[in-house]
Amino acid sequence: MTRLRLLAPLLAAGALAAMAVATVRGAGCDDPGYYAPIDGGYELVGGCVAAGDLLVPSSPTEPPTDVGAPDRG
């Protein structure tokens, strides 16, 4: 019973690592891309991510109001 307690975390970690490798191999990306220095920063060139794949939340048109904030004046 104590051997099972010692080996169970190791077996679970091995199974999770194998699943991670299989997931990455099955991702289907032929061009992994590379980072290029641009204007003092870096930009991903190539790769499997297109601009339409990223969800960017829209900015609020009005600043939020503090309706329930206590008056400190």
FENJO-V244089 format. One record per residue. OMEGA is omega in degrees with one decimal (* if undefined). Layout:
((OMEGA) (OMEGA))
This chain:
((-179.6) (176.8) (178.1) (177.7) (179.4) (-175.7) (-176.0) (178.0) (178.7) (177.9) (178.3) (178.5) (177.9) (178.5) (178.1) (177.9) (178.2) (177.7) (178.9) (178.5) (179.3) (178.6) (-179.4) (179.3) (-179.0) (-177.4) (175.4) (179.3) (-179.4) (-178.2) (-177.6) (179.8) (178.6) (178.8) (179.9) (177.6) (-179.5) (174.1) (176.9) (178.6) (179.1) (179.1) (177.5) (179.2) (-177.3) (179.2) (-175.3) (-179.4) (176.5) (-178.4) (179.9) (179.5) (-176.3) (178.3) (179.1) (-179.9) (178.4) (-179.4) (179.6) (-178.9) (179.3) (177.0) (179.2) (178.6) (178.5) (-176.4) (-174.4) (-178.0) (178.8) (179.2) (-175.9) (-176.1) (*))
